[in-house]
Amino acid sequence: MKVECVQEKLQKILAQAERVAGKNLNLAVLSCVLLKATNGQLEIRATNLELGFYACLPAKVEEEGVLAVPAGTISSFVSNLQGEKSLKLKSEESTLLVSAAKSRATIKCLPSDDFPIIPELSKEHFFEITAGDFVKGLKSVWYSASVSSIKAELASVFIYPEDGSVVFAATDSFRLAEKKVKTKSAEFDHILIPFKNTLEIARFLENADGKVEIRLSKNQMSLTLGGNHLISRVIDGVFPDYRQIVPKEFKTEAVLLKEDLAQSLKIANIFSDSFNQVSFAIKPAEKKFELTTKNANLGENSTLLDAALSGDNIEVSFNYRYITDCLQSIDADSVSISFGGPGKPAVIRGVGDSGFTYLVMPMNR
């Protein structure tokens, strides 16, 4: 291999590839990026078997070739070259020589034959969505996915089209988040993305302009943006029919400022017990909304909140972290909390925002 390319473009692609590259002690080649010089371009690939990445950049190719180069080493070296316009890469036996005007490095390589194949999905099943909307959908719900992989469907983000929107949903069976993002004619069945892959997908798309093309197969999806491609494993399973558990009728409702609720939960955190329990006492006739936390070792706290209240009196306890988590997904200044009654889930929404719904189960006393 003997190529010359622009340092800035190589640096950006290597930074993305390095994040995807694996750290598998049993398969060292996963910690590498695969460099392939051919047909006037340099192709860069990386994978950890859950995710795959590939991209190409224009290059002056004098000799074609393929090398598996440790991702962290080459990415760190290239990113720390200051004021360099172009780089030369040349293979010498089992090493790669990287040369700039003022600096050079020799990097030991691994056999490229051991590098896994990264599939390129066909365009038979695909849709497009604005990159920012896809990231917003993921971030609005991913914290509700299960951290346990025993049930793969619950440790995933569920995505499907509905009435001119793409719907994102996640649940760990204790809480549920749903976010609807309006888009044009997205036609596909559904996608179940493993939670641990959604973090890197969001990074891949974050701060990007324009639309991302998403291609689908039974076990994989690919996201294409600006010539860069990210491939993720998807779950071939059935997500719970969560719509059946969202209450249709409520006994009590409270409407209050999101900031007031967030601040009261921060205070509650100081005195919460090992179960993160916070108690809500709502008495509409007395215009009283009180949050209480107790800790046998620290003491207790109660906070009164200004709220518009209606319905029956209710006392119910929740994991305060579950309430706090959803506030990041609400753009409105005010939130409504609707209670179905003792022992039944509460539903939280932004006032005037029908795009986000959050359901949280109460704690048993």
C-alpha positions in Angstrom: 0.0 0.0 0.0 1.2 3.5 -0.9 -1.3 6.4 -0.7 -1.5 10.1 0.0 -4.6 11.8 1.5 -5.8 14.9 3.3 -5.0 14.8 7.0 -8.2 16.5 8.2 -10.5 14.2 6.4 -8.6 11.1 7.5 -8.7 12.3 11.1 -12.5 12.7 11.2 -13.1 9.3 9.7 -10.6 7.6 12.0 -12.2 9.2 15.1 -15.6 7.7 14.2 -14.0 4.3 13.3 -12.1 4.2 16.6 -15.3 4.5 18.6 -16.8 1.5 16.9 -13.6 -0.7 17.0 -13.9 -3.4 19.6 -11.7 -4.2 22.6 -11.9 -8.0 22.4 -8.9 -9.7 24.0 -9.7 -13.0 22.3 -9.9 -11.4 18.8 -7.2 -8.6 18.7 -8.0 -7.7 15.1 -11.3 -6.1 16.3 -9.3 -3.4 17.9 -8.0 -2.4 14.4 -9.3 -0.4 11.6 -9.0 -2.0 8.2 -7.4 0.3 5.6 -7.9 -0.6 1.9 -6.4 1.5 -0.8 -8.0 1.0 -4.2 -9.4 2.9 -7.2 -8.4 6.3 -6.1 -9.7 6.1 -2.6 -8.9 4.9 0.9 -11.6 2.8 2.5 -11.7 2.6 6.3 -13.6 -0.1 8.2 -14.1 -0.9 11.9 -16.4 -3.3 13.8 -17.0 -4.8 17.3 -19.4 -7.4 15.9 -22.4 -5.5 17.3 -21.7 -2.4 15.2 -19.8 -1.9 11.9 -18.5 1.3 10.3 -17.1 2.1 6.9 -16.3 5.2 4.9 -14.1 6.3 2.0 -12.1 9.3 1.3 -10.4 10.5 -1.9 -6.7 9.5 -2.0 -3.8 9.4 -4.4 -3.2 5.7 -4.7 0.3 4.7 -6.0 0.1 1.1 -4.7 -3.1 -0.7 -3.7 -3.2 -2.8 -0.5 -5.0 -3.8 2.7 -3.8 -3.4 6.3 -5.3 -3.9 9.7 -3.9 -1.1 11.9 -4.6 -0.6 15.7 -7.4 1.9 15.8 -6.3 3.8 18.9 -2.7 4.2 17.8 -3.3 5.5 14.3 -6.2 7.7 15.3 -4.3 9.3 18.2 -1.2 9.9 16.0 -3.2 11.5 13.1 -5.4 13.7 15.4 -2.3 15.1 17.2 -0.6 16.3 14.0 -0.9 20.1 13.9 -0.9 22.1 10.8 -0.4 19.2 8.4 -2.3 19.2 5.1 -1.5 15.8 3.7 -0.3 12.5 5.0 1.5 9.6 3.2 0.7 6.0 4.2 3.0 3.2 3.1 3.1 -0.4 4.1 6.4 -2.1 4.9 6.1 -5.8 5.6 3.9 -6.0 8.7 4.0 -2.3 9.6 2.4 1.0 8.3 4.6 4.1 7.9 2.6 7.3 8.3 4.5 10.4 7.2 3.8 14.1 7.5 5.9 17.1 6.7 7.4 17.3 10.2 6.5 13.9 11.8 6.4 10.2 11.0 5.5 7.0 12.8 5.8 3.3 12.2 2.8 1.3 13.4 2.8 -2.5 13.8 -0.1 -4.1 12.0 -2.1 -7.4 12.3 -3.1 -9.8 9.5 -5.9 -8.3 7.5 -7.3 -11.7 6.6 -8.7 -12.1 10.1 -10.8 -8.9 9.9 -14.6 -9.7 9.9 -16.7 -8.9 6.8 -18.9 -5.8 7.3 -22.1 -6.3 5.2 -23.5 -3.7 2.9 -27.3 -3.8 2.9 -29.4 -3.5 -0.2 -31.8 -0.6 -0.8 -34.8 -2.9 -1.1 -36.1 -1.8 2.3 -35.2 1.7 3.4 -36.6 5.0 4.6 -35.2 8.5 5.2 -35.5 10.7 8.3 -33.8 13.9 9.4 -30.8 13.0 11.5 -31.7 15.3 14.3 -35.2 13.9 14.6 -33.8 10.3 14.8 -31.4 11.3 17.6 -34.2 13.2 19.4 -36.4 10.1 19.2 -33.7 7.8 20.6 -32.7 10.2 23.4 -36.4 10.7 24.4 -36.9 7.1 25.3 -33.7 5.1 25.6 -33.3 5.6 29.4 -36.5 3.5 29.8 -35.0 0.4 28.2 -34.0 -2.5 30.4 -30.4 -2.7 31.5 -30.7 -6.5 31.6 -30.3 -8.4 28.4 -32.3 -11.4 29.6 -35.3 -10.2 27.6 -33.7 -8.8 24.5 -36.9 -7.0 23.4 -36.9 -4.9 26.6 -33.2 -4.1 26.4 -34.0 -2.3 23.1 -35.5 0.8 21.5 -38.6 -0.1 19.4 -39.2 2.0 16.3 -42.2 1.9 14.0 -44.2 4.1 11.6 -47.7 5.4 12.4 -49.9 8.0 10.7 -47.1 10.2 9.3 -44.8 9.8 12.3 -42.0 7.6 13.4 -42.7 6.3 16.9 -39.9 5.5 19.4 -40.7 3.4 22.5 -38.8 1.7 25.3 -39.8 0.0 28.5 -38.2 -2.0 31.3 -41.7 -3.0 32.6 -41.4 -0.5 35.5 -41.8 2.6 33.2 -42.5 3.3 29.5 -41.5 6.2 27.3 -42.9 6.9 23.9 -41.9 9.7 21.5 -43.6 10.5 18.2 -41.6 12.3 15.5 -43.4 13.6 12.5 -41.8 12.7 9.1 -42.7 12.1 5.5 -43.8 8.7 4.2 -41.6 6.4 6.3 -42.7 2.9 5.2 -41.2 0.0 7.1 -42.4 -2.6 9.6 -40.5 -2.0 12.8 -36.9 -1.9 14.2 -35.7 -3.2 17.5 -32.3 -1.6 18.2 -30.2 -3.0 21.2 -29.9 -0.3 23.8 -26.1 -0.4 23.9 -26.0 0.3 20.1 -28.3 3.3 20.4 -25.6 5.3 22.2 -23.2 5.0 19.3 -25.9 5.6 16.7 -26.8 8.9 18.4 -23.1 9.9 18.4 -22.8 9.0 14.7 -25.8 11.3 13.8 -25.4 14.0 16.4 -24.8 17.6 15.1 -25.4 16.3 11.5 -27.5 18.2 9.0 -29.8 16.6 6.4 -31.4 13.2 6.2 -30.1 9.8 7.1 -30.9 6.9 4.9 -31.8 3.8 6.9 -31.7 0.4 5.2 -33.2 -2.7 6.9 -32.8 -6.4 6.8 -34.0 -9.1 9.2 -31.0 -8.9 11.5 -29.3 -5.6 10.7 -29.8 -2.0 9.8 -27.5 0.5 8.2 -27.4 4.3 8.6 -25.8 6.3 5.8 -25.0 10.0 6.2 -22.6 12.0 4.1 -20.8 9.0 2.7 -20.3 7.4 6.1 -22.0 4.1 7.0 -22.9 2.6 10.4 -24.3 -0.9 10.6 -26.1 -2.2 13.7 -27.4 -5.5 14.7 -31.2 -5.5 15.3 -33.3 -7.8 17.4 -35.6 -10.2 15.6 -38.3 -10.3 18.2 -41.7 -9.0 19.3 -42.0 -5.8 21.5 -44.8 -5.8 24.0 -48.1 -4.3 23.0 -47.6 -1.5 25.4 -50.6 0.6 24.3 -52.9 -1.7 26.3 -51.3 -0.7 29.6 -51.7 3.1 29.1 -54.7 4.2 31.1 -57.6 5.7 29.2 -59.2 7.3 32.3 -57.7 9.1 35.3 -58.9 9.9 38.8 -56.6 12.8 39.6 -54.5 15.3 37.6 -51.8 17.8 38.6 -50.4 20.5 36.3 -47.2 22.3 37.4 -44.0 23.9 36.2 -41.4 21.4 35.0 -38.7 23.3 36.7 -40.5 23.3 40.1 -40.9 19.5 39.9 -37.3 19.0 38.9 -36.0 21.2 41.8 -38.2 19.4 44.3 -37.0 16.0 43.2 -33.4 17.2 43.6 -34.2 18.1 47.2 -36.0 14.7 47.6 -32.9 12.9 46.5 -31.0 14.2 49.5 -33.3 12.3 51.9 -34.4 9.4 49.8 -33.9 5.8 51.0 -32.1 3.0 49.4 -35.2 2.4 47.2 -35.2 6.0 45.9 -38.7 6.3 47.1 -40.6 9.6 47.0 -44.2 9.9 48.1 -46.8 12.2 46.4 -49.7 13.4 48.5 -52.3 15.2 46.4 -55.5 16.8 47.8 -57.3 18.9 45.2 -59.9 20.2 47.6 -57.2 21.6 49.8 -55.1 22.7 46.8 -52.2 20.7 48.2 -49.5 18.9 46.3 -46.7 17.6 48.7 -43.6 15.5 48.0 -42.1 13.6 50.9 -39.0 11.5 51.4 -37.7 9.7 54.5 -34.4 8.1 55.4 -34.0 6.3 58.7 -30.3 7.4 58.8 -30.6 10.9 57.5 -34.0 12.3 58.3 -36.9 13.4 56.2 -38.0 16.2 53.9 -41.3 17.5 52.5 -41.9 20.1 49.8 -45.1 21.8 48.8 -45.6 22.5 45.1 -47.8 25.1 43.3 -50.0 23.1 41.0 -53.4 23.1 39.4 -55.2 20.1 40.8 -58.4 18.2 40.0 -60.0 14.9 40.9 -59.7 12.7 44.0 -57.3 12.7 46.8 -54.4 10.3 46.3 -51.2 9.2 48.0 -48.7 7.2 46.0 -45.0 6.5 45.9 -42.6 6.3 43.0 -38.9 5.8 42.4 -37.8 9.5 42.1 -35.2 8.6 39.5 -37.9 7.4 37.2 -39.7 10.7 37.4 -36.5 12.8 37.0 -35.4 10.8 33.9 -38.4 11.7 31.8 -38.1 15.5 32.3 -35.3 15.7 29.8 -37.7 14.5 27.1 -40.3 17.2 27.7 -39.8 20.5 25.9 -42.8 22.3 27.4 -42.5 24.5 30.5 -45.3 22.8 32.3 -46.1 19.1 32.8 -49.3 17.2 33.6 -49.2 14.2 35.9 -52.3 12.0 35.6 -53.1 9.3 38.2 -55.4 6.3 37.6 -55.8 5.7 41.3 -53.9 3.9 44.1 -51.7 1.1 42.7 -52.1 2.2 39.1 -49.6 3.8 36.9 -49.2 7.6 36.4 -48.8 9.2 33.0 -46.6 12.3 32.5 -46.8 14.6 29.5 -45.8 18.1 28.5 -48.7 20.5 28.5 -49.7 21.1 24.9 -47.3 18.4 23.6 -49.0 15.2 22.4 -45.7 13.8 21.0 -44.3 12.4 24.2 -45.9 10.1 26.7 -44.3 8.6 29.8 -45.8 6.0 32.1 -44.4 5.0 35.5 -45.5 2.3 37.9 -46.0 3.1 41.6 -43.9 1.5 44.3 -45.4 -1.0 46.7 -45.2 0.3 50.3 
